[in-house]
Amino acid sequence: MNRARGLLLLLPLLLASCVSFTWFRDHRQEPLPKGAIETLVPGKSTLAECMQTLGAPLYLWEYRGDGAALAWGWDDTHSKGVAVSIPVYDQTSVSASYDYGNERLKGAVLLFDRDLVLESVREGWLRDLERELGRRRPAPVPATD
């Protein structure tokens, strides 16, 4: 009963308000082929073999000064939301909104040693893997005389 009474009190405000709903979806890149990562063998697979199996990476950065880290990723972003604007006085209104977004890039990072042989594979959210692996600027190149 209290709920119904509350809705009746809000009804004039809702009738004079503007309510909008949003839905957005963005699909980029394709996930790696099933089982492709499992065919790569740390200590044996070369960079060329890995790229032949997985295709071109999205990102590449230096790893441990003389190695390489390559990242493959895909994105399936969606966002849903609602916004309400209620006029309260003259030409003034109160607005509120809520949205839910899931904007993450899933993927895998392959780490290669100085001879470009696979050292290890990490899978998960690329943002987290990048932080964990310490993506940094390139190491300084030693001076030669």
BAMI-739716 format. One record per atom (N, C-alpha, C): x, y, z; residue in one letter. Coordinates in steps of 0.05 Angstrom, whole numbers, padded with zeros to 5 digits, always signed. Layout:
N
XYZA;...
END
This chain:
145
+00016-00024+00000M;+00000+00000+00000M;+00017+00025+00000M;+00039+00025+00016N;+00057+00048+00017N;+00071+00053-00010N;+00077+00031-00023R;+00089+00033-00050R;+00071+00047-00070R;+00046+00039-00070A;+00027+00050-00088A;+00023+00080-00082A;+00022+00087-00057R;+00019+00115-00049R;+00043+00131-00058R;+00067+00120-00055G;+00091+00133-00063G;+00092+00137-00094G;+00083+00118-00109L;+00082+00120-00138L;+00062+00142-00146L;+00039+00143-00132L;+00020+00164-00139L;+00031+00192-00133L;+00047+00195-00113L;+00060+00221-00107L;+00081+00228-00128L;+00095+00208-00138L;+00116+00213-00159L;+00105+00216-00187L;+00080+00207-00191L;+00068+00207-00218L;+00068+00234-00231L;+00060+00256-00218P;+00061+00282-00231P;+00090+00290-00239P;+00109+00284-00222L;+00137+00290-00229L;+00146+00274-00253L;+00140+00249-00254L;+00148+00232-00276L;+00134+00240-00303L;+00109+00249-00301L;+00095+00257-00325L;+00107+00283-00337L;+00118+00300-00320A;+00130+00325-00329A;+00159+00322-00335A;+00170+00298-00332S;+00199+00294-00335S;+00206+00282-00362S;+00231+00281-00368C;+00241+00269-00392C;+00258+00245-00383C;+00251+00221-00394V;+00266+00197-00387V;+00277+00186-00413V;+00303+00180-00412S;+00316+00168-00436S;+00331+00143-00428S;+00332+00124-00446F;+00346+00099-00443F;+00368+00097-00465F;+00391+00086-00458T;+00412+00082-00478T;+00421+00054-00477T;+00429+00044-00500W;+00442+00018-00503W;+00462+00021-00526W;+00487+00012-00520F;+00509+00014-00539F;+00525-00011-00539F;+00533-00021-00562R;+00550-00044-00563R;+00571-00040-00585R;+00595-00048-00578D;+00618-00046-00597D;+00634-00072-00595D;+00638-00084-00618H;+00652-00110-00620H;+00677-00105-00637H;+00701-00109-00626R;+00725-00105-00641R;+00744-00129-00637R;+00758-00135-00658Q;+00777-00157-00659Q;+00762-00183-00653Q;+00774-00205-00659E;+00763-00231-00654E;+00779-00245-00632E;+00766-00261-00615P;+00782-00276-00596P;+00801-00295-00611P;+00822-00303-00597L;+00841-00321-00609L;+00827-00348-00615L;+00836-00362-00636P;+00823-00388-00642P;+00825-00407-00618P;+00804-00422-00613K;+00804-00441-00591K;+00828-00460-00593K;+00842-00463-00571G;+00864-00482-00570G;+00890-00472-00582G;+00890-00448-00594A;+00914-00438-00607A;+00937-00433-00586A;+00930-00422-00563I;+00950-00416-00543I;+00963-00442-00533I;+00947-00463-00531E;+00957-00489-00520E;+00977-00502-00539E;+00976-00495-00565T;+00995-00507-00584T;+01023-00494-00582T;+01025-00471-00568L;+01051-00458-00565L;+01066-00469-00541L;+01092-00474-00544V;+01107-00488-00523V;+01129-00469-00513V;+01127-00460-00487P;+01148-00443-00476P;+01175-00458-00477P;+01196-00442-00484G;+01222-00454-00487G;+01228-00466-00515G;+01207-00468-00532K;+01211-00480-00558K;+01199-00463-00580K;+01174-00453-00577S;+01161-00438-00598S;+01175-00411-00603S;+01179-00404-00628T;+01192-00379-00635T;+01172-00357-00640T;+01181-00333-00641L;+01164-00310-00647L;+01149-00314-00674L;+01164-00324-00694A;+01152-00328-00720A;+01129-00349-00719A;+01134-00371-00704E;+01113-00391-00701E;+01089-00381-00687E;+01093-00365-00666C;+01071-00353-00651C;+01054-00334-00668C;+01068-00318-00683M;+01053-00299-00700M;+01039-00313-00723M;+01050-00335-00733Q;+01037-00351-00753Q;+01011-00364-00742Q;+01012-00372-00717T;+00989-00384-00704T;+00968-00364-00696T;+00976-00341-00685L;+00958-00322-00673L;+00952-00298-00691L;+00968-00293-00711G;+00965-00269-00727G;+00980-00245-00715G;+00975-00222-00726A;+00989-00198-00717A;+00979-00189-00689A;+00997-00180-00671P;+00989-00172-00645P;+00978-00143-00646P;+00964-00136-00624L;+00954-00108-00621L;+00975-00090-00610L;+00991-00101-00591Y;+01012-00085-00578Y;+01038-00100-00576Y;+01059-00084-00575L;+01086-00096-00572L;+01102-00077-00555L;+01116-00088-00535W;+01134-00071-00519W;+01158-00087-00510W;+01178-00073-00501E;+01203-00086-00492E;+01198-00101-00466E;+01211-00123-00463Y;+01208-00140-00439Y;+01236-00147-00429Y;+01241-00140-00404R;+01267-00145-00391R;+01291-00135-00406R;+01288-00113-00419G;+01311-00100-00432G;+01319-00111-00459G;+01318-00138-00463D;+01326-00149-00488D;+01306-00169-00500D;+01283-00172-00487G;+01263-00189-00497G;+01239-00173-00508G;+01218-00187-00514A;+01194-00173-00525A;+01169-00184-00512A;+01149-00167-00509A;+01123-00175-00500A;+01103-00167-00521A;+01087-00186-00530L;+01067-00181-00551L;+01040-00188-00540L;+01021-00170-00545A;+00993-00174-00534A;+00973-00176-00557A;+00956-00196-00554W;+00933-00200-00571W;+00908-00195-00555W;+00888-00181-00566G;+00865-00175-00550G;+00840-00172-00566G;+00817-00173-00553W;+00791-00169-00566W;+00773-00155-00547W;+00753-00143-00558D;+00736-00125-00542D;+00706-00130-00549D;+00690-00133-00529D;+00661-00135-00532D;+00649-00116-00512D;+00646-00091-00520T;+00637-00070-00502T;+00607-00066-00503T;+00595-00064-00481H;+00567-00057-00480H;+00561-00037-00458H;+00542-00020-00462S;+00535-00001-00442S;+00505+00003-00442S;+00493+00004-00419K;+00464+00008-00416K;+00460+00030-00395K;+00440+00046-00399G;+00435+00067-00379G;+00408+00080-00381G;+00401+00095-00361V;+00376+00110-00360V;+00382+00137-00348V;+00369+00158-00359A;+00372+00185-00349A;+00344+00197-00345A;+00341+00213-00323V;+00316+00225-00317V;+00321+00255-00312V;+00305+00272-00324S;+00307+00301-00320S;+00280+00311-00311S;+00277+00323-00288I;+00252+00332-00277I;+00252+00363-00273I;+00233+00377-00286P;+00232+00406-00282P;+00223+00412-00253P;+00237+00430-00240V;+00230+00436-00212V;+00221+00465-00208V;+00231+00484-00224Y;+00224+00512-00220Y;+00230+00528-00245Y;+00211+00542-00256D;+00215+00559-00279D;+00229+00543-00301D;+00254+00550-00307Q;+00269+00535-00329Q;+00292+00519-00317Q;+00289+00511-00292T;+00309+00495-00279T;+00299+00467-00276T;+00318+00448-00279S;+00310+00420-00276S;+00332+00405-00260S;+00324+00383-00249V;+00342+00365-00235V;+00346+00341-00252V;+00371+00332-00256S;+00377+00309-00273S;+00392+00288-00257S;+00387+00263-00264A;+00401+00241-00252A;+00404+00220-00274A;+00426+00205-00273S;+00430+00184-00292S;+00445+00161-00280S;+00442+00138-00292Y;+00456+00114-00283Y;+00463+00098-00309Y;+00488+00089-00310D;+00495+00072-00333D;+00513+00049-00323D;+00513+00029-00339Y;+00529+00006-00334Y;+00546+00000-00359Y;+00572+00002-00356G;+00589-00003-00379G;+00610-00024-00372G;+00617-00040-00392N;+00637-00060-00388N;+00657-00057-00410N;+00677-00040-00406E;+00696-00033-00427E;+00724-00045-00419E;+00728-00069-00426R;+00754-00082-00420R;+00763-00097-00445R;+00788-00100-00446L;+00800-00114-00469L;+00812-00140-00458L;+00800-00163-00465K;+00810-00189-00457K;+00832-00197-00477K;+00850-00214-00468G;+00870-00223-00486G;+00892-00240-00474G;+00914-00241-00488A;+00937-00256-00480A;+00962-00240-00486A;+00982-00243-00468V;+01008-00230-00472V;+01028-00253-00473V;+01044-00253-00494L;+01066-00273-00497L;+01092-00259-00492L;+01109-00271-00475L;+01134-00260-00467L;+01157-00276-00480L;+01175-00262-00493F;+01197-00274-00508F;+01223-00266-00497F;+01242-00284-00496D;+01269-00278-00486D;+01285-00264-00508D;+01310-00259-00503R;+01328-00244-00521R;+01331-00258-00548R;+01327-00284-00549D;+01329-00299-00575D;+01302-00301-00588D;+01282-00288-00578L;+01255-00288-00588L;+01242-00316-00588L;+01248-00330-00566V;+01236-00356-00561V;+01216-00351-00538V;+01192-00363-00541L;+01171-00360-00521L;+01180-00368-00493L;+01177-00349-00475E;+01184-00354-00447E;+01159-00362-00431E;+01137-00347-00434S;+01113-00353-00420S;+01089-00339-00433S;+01065-00348-00425V;+01040-00337-00436V;+01023-00329-00412V;+01012-00305-00413R;+00993-00296-00392R;+00967-00289-00406R;+00945-00297-00394E;+00918-00291-00405E;+00902-00276-00384E;+00884-00259-00393G;+00867-00244-00375G;+00859-00217-00387G;+00854-00197-00370W;+00848-00170-00378W;+00875-00157-00385W;+00877-00146-00409L;+00903-00134-00418L;+00911-00111-00400L;+00892-00096-00390R;+00899-00073-00373R;+00914-00084-00347R;+00904-00106-00336D;+00916-00117-00312D;+00943-00130-00319D;+00944-00144-00341L;+00970-00157-00349L;+00991-00136-00354L;+00984-00114-00367E;+01003-00093-00372E;+01015-00081-00346E;+00997-00077-00327R;+01006-00067-00301R;+01024-00087-00287R;+01016-00112-00287E;+01031-00134-00274E;+01059-00137-00286E;+01060-00136-00313L;+01085-00141-00327L;+01103-00116-00328L;+01093-00093-00320G;+01109-00069-00318G;+01117-00058-00345G;+01098-00053-00363R;+01104-00041-00389R;+01117-00014-00384R;+01141-00012-00393R;+01157+00013-00389R;+01170+00022-00415R;+01181+00045-00413R;+01196+00056-00436R;+01220+00037-00442R;+01230+00038-00466P;+01253+00021-00473P;+01277+00027-00455P;+01292+00006-00451A;+01317+00009-00436A;+01337+00025-00452A;+01355+00039-00438P;+01375+00055-00453P;+01394+00036-00469P;+01401+00046-00492V;+01420+00030-00509V;+01448+00037-00500V;+01465+00017-00496P;+01492+00022-00487P;+01508+00038-00509P;+01524+00057-00500A;+01540+00073-00518A;+01562+00057-00530A;+01568+00061-00555T;+01590+00047-00568T;+01610+00068-00578T;+01635+00062-00576D;+01656+00081-00586D;+01666+00074-00613D;
END
